[in-house]
Structure formats: structure tokens, C-alpha cells
Amino acid sequence: MSPKVKVTVTAVLANYLGGQREFTLEADSVKAVIEELSKRYGPEIRKRLLDDEGRPRRYINIYVNDEALSHQELDRKLTEGDEVLILPAVSGGSP
């Protein structure tokens, strides 16, 4: 059985997840989190988060327990109680 982890997304991503921003999922890796969200809510969320090669899109930032992951760390193992935060990068604004 995979560990239970808490997943939080922004309001923008919640639009693709039935409006929900927090989830408790069973997943043993960050990649498994994304696959589980895709299985539950459809392939559009996967397309928003990952490119055609299965890597996080440039503008997607993923944190595990407040530690930013590099885009090569989707296989990062998760343990019971870990918290995963998925954020699209914010840009723009006035100088």
C-alpha cells in the first residue's frame, strides 16, 4: 500500500480538478501523484502539468515538504504524511 500524502494545488489548477484544491492521495512518488490526479479527473490535468515527454512543464513548480524539486525529480519517493504543493509560476506585474 502506498503512503498517504497531502496534495495542494492553486485555484488555477483546481479548475481542472473539479474545483478542489486539497487532496489526500495514496502515492509513492511525485509522478504517481500526477498520474492519480489524471486518473481521477481526466487527462487534461496531466497535459497542464507535464510535457509530451512526461517532464514537468517549465512553468510548473513542485515542492515536497517546502523543498523545491528540480524537473528531473518526478521519481522522488514519498513517505506517509508528506505534503506536495503544485504551483504554476507567476509572472508579470508592474516594474
C-alpha positions, 0 to 999 in steps of 0.5 A, spaced: 500 500 500 502 506 498 503 512 503 498 517 504 500 524 502 497 531 502 496 534 495 495 542 494 494 545 488 492 553 486 485 555 484 488 555 477 489 548 477 483 546 481 479 548 475 481 542 472 480 538 478 473 539 479 474 545 483 478 542 489 484 544 491 486 539 497 487 532 496 489 526 500 492 521 495 495 514 496 502 515 492 509 513 492 512 518 488 511 525 485 509 522 478 504 517 481 501 523 484 500 526 477 498 520 474 492 519 480 490 526 479 489 524 471 486 518 473 481 521 477 479 527 473 481 526 466 487 527 462 487 534 461 490 535 468 496 531 466 497 535 459 497 542 464 502 539 468 507 535 464 510 535 457 509 530 451 515 527 454 512 526 461 517 532 464 514 537 468 512 543 464 517 549 465 512 553 468 510 548 473 513 548 480 513 542 485 515 542 492 515 536 497 515 538 504 517 546 502 523 543 498 523 545 491 524 539 486 528 540 480 524 537 473 528 531 473 525 529 480 518 526 478 521 519 481 522 522 488 519 517 493 514 519 498 513 517 505 506 517 509 504 524 511 508 528 506 505 534 503 506 536 495 504 543 493 503 544 485 504 551 483 504 554 476 509 560 476 507 567 476 509 572 472 508 579 470 506 585 474 508 592 474 516 594 474 
